[in-house]
């Protein structure tokens, strides 16, 4: 079977279409997700598919936190060209979520990602062994906003 080649623009467009479905997750009155709750939910999903757990990486944590804060400050939501983490990660992946109003749970976010083929591919990629989570909350476009960034890596 031949390989399917896509241009970077087409891939970006496809990812933006998929991510637009997550742009406004339903919010609940419960507490916002924590790094630990997010990693636990991702690992539960991975385990249910026979995959090894991902471990938290300091480098990916710093990268994801910085990017979540950067997006919130600029009222931006989308992917840039690279994940700023250790060069030891030869393979990297990113998932994003944004909510307006209340606080989503880690379970809500992970369920939404698992229902999106492009996000599911990142969460359930068997090559990923490391993860970093960035959470930023504040005002964006005059609304209370929660941004969650997950950076995944394989060495």
C-alpha positions as CSV (number, residue, x, y, z in Angstrom):
1,X,0.0,0.0,0.0
2,X,1.4,3.4,-0.9
3,X,2.0,6.2,1.6
4,X,-0.4,9.1,1.7
5,X,1.5,12.4,1.6
6,X,-0.2,15.6,2.7
7,X,1.1,19.1,2.6
8,X,1.7,20.9,5.9
9,X,-1.1,23.4,5.1
10,X,-3.6,20.5,4.5
11,X,-2.6,18.9,7.8
12,X,-2.9,22.2,9.6
13,X,-6.3,22.7,8.1
14,X,-7.5,19.2,9.0
15,X,-6.3,19.7,12.6
16,X,-8.0,23.1,12.9
17,X,-11.3,21.6,11.7
18,X,-10.9,18.8,14.3
19,X,-9.9,21.2,17.1
20,X,-12.8,23.5,16.4
21,X,-15.1,20.9,17.8
22,X,-13.2,21.2,21.1
23,X,-13.2,25.0,21.2
24,X,-16.3,25.2,23.3
25,X,-16.5,22.1,25.5
26,X,-19.5,22.1,27.9
27,X,-18.4,23.5,31.2
28,X,-19.4,22.2,34.6
29,X,-19.5,23.7,38.0
30,X,-16.8,21.4,39.3
31,X,-13.1,22.2,39.8
32,X,-10.8,22.7,36.9
33,X,-8.6,19.7,36.0
34,X,-5.2,19.4,37.6
35,X,-2.0,18.0,36.0
36,X,-2.4,14.8,38.0
37,X,-6.1,14.3,37.1
38,X,-5.4,14.8,33.4
39,X,-2.5,12.4,33.3
40,X,-4.6,9.8,35.3
41,X,-7.5,10.1,32.8
42,X,-5.1,9.8,29.8
43,X,-3.4,6.8,31.3
44,X,-6.8,5.2,32.1
45,X,-7.7,5.6,28.4
46,X,-4.3,4.2,27.3
47,X,-4.6,1.2,29.6
48,X,-8.1,0.4,28.3
49,X,-6.4,0.1,24.8
50,X,-3.5,-2.0,26.1
51,X,-1.0,0.8,26.0
52,X,1.7,1.7,28.5
53,X,1.2,4.7,30.8
54,X,2.8,8.0,29.9
55,X,5.1,9.5,32.5
56,X,5.3,13.2,33.3
57,X,8.2,15.1,31.7
58,X,9.6,18.3,33.2
59,X,10.5,19.5,29.8
60,X,7.1,18.8,28.3
61,X,5.4,20.3,31.4
62,X,7.3,23.6,30.9
63,X,6.5,23.6,27.2
64,X,2.8,23.0,27.7
65,X,2.4,25.5,30.6
66,X,4.3,28.2,28.7
67,X,2.1,27.7,25.6
68,X,-1.1,27.7,27.5
69,X,-0.2,31.0,29.2
70,X,1.0,32.4,25.9
71,X,-2.3,31.6,24.2
72,X,-4.4,33.0,27.1
73,X,-2.4,36.3,27.1
74,X,-2.9,36.7,23.4
75,X,-6.5,35.4,23.2
76,X,-5.2,32.8,20.7
77,X,-6.3,29.2,20.3
78,X,-4.5,27.0,17.8
79,X,-1.3,25.2,17.0
80,X,2.1,26.7,16.2
81,X,4.9,25.0,14.3
82,X,6.8,23.4,17.1
83,X,6.7,22.2,20.7
84,X,9.4,23.8,22.7
85,X,10.7,20.8,24.7
86,X,13.9,18.9,24.9
87,X,15.4,17.8,21.6
88,X,15.6,14.3,23.1
89,X,11.9,14.0,22.1
90,X,12.2,13.0,18.4
91,X,8.4,12.6,18.1
92,X,6.1,15.1,19.6
93,X,2.3,15.6,19.7
94,X,-0.1,18.2,21.0
95,X,-3.7,18.4,22.0
96,X,-5.6,21.5,23.0
97,X,-8.8,22.3,24.8
98,X,-10.6,25.6,25.5
99,X,-13.7,26.2,27.5
100,X,-15.6,29.4,28.3
101,X,-17.4,30.0,31.5
102,X,-17.2,27.1,34.1
103,X,-14.5,24.7,34.7
104,X,-14.3,21.4,32.7
105,X,-13.2,18.2,34.3
106,X,-10.3,16.2,33.1
107,X,-12.7,13.4,32.2
108,X,-14.8,15.7,30.0
109,X,-11.7,16.9,28.2
110,X,-10.2,13.4,27.6
111,X,-13.6,12.1,26.5
112,X,-13.9,14.9,23.9
113,X,-10.4,14.2,22.7
114,X,-11.1,10.4,22.4
115,X,-14.2,11.3,20.2
116,X,-12.0,13.2,17.8
117,X,-10.0,11.0,15.4
118,X,-7.0,13.4,15.3
119,X,-6.9,13.9,19.1
120,X,-7.4,10.2,19.7
121,X,-4.4,9.4,17.5
122,X,-2.2,11.5,19.7
123,X,-3.6,10.2,23.0
124,X,-3.4,6.6,21.9
125,X,-0.1,6.7,20.0
126,X,1.8,3.7,21.3
127,X,5.1,5.4,20.7
128,X,4.5,8.2,23.2
129,X,5.9,7.6,26.7
130,X,6.0,11.1,28.1
131,X,3.5,13.9,28.7
132,X,3.4,17.4,29.9
133,X,0.3,19.3,30.9
134,X,-0.3,23.1,30.9
135,X,-3.3,24.7,32.3
136,X,-4.1,28.5,32.1
137,X,-7.2,30.2,33.4
138,X,-8.2,33.9,33.1
139,X,-10.0,36.4,30.9
140,X,-9.8,36.0,27.1
141,X,-12.0,38.0,24.8
142,X,-13.9,39.3,27.9
143,X,-14.9,35.8,29.0
144,X,-13.6,33.5,31.7
145,X,-11.5,31.0,29.8
146,X,-9.7,27.7,30.6
147,X,-7.0,26.5,28.3
148,X,-5.4,23.0,28.6
149,X,-2.4,22.0,26.6
150,X,-1.1,18.4,26.4
151,X,2.3,17.8,25.0
152,X,3.3,14.2,24.3
153,X,6.8,12.9,23.4
154,X,8.8,9.9,22.4
155,X,12.5,9.6,22.6
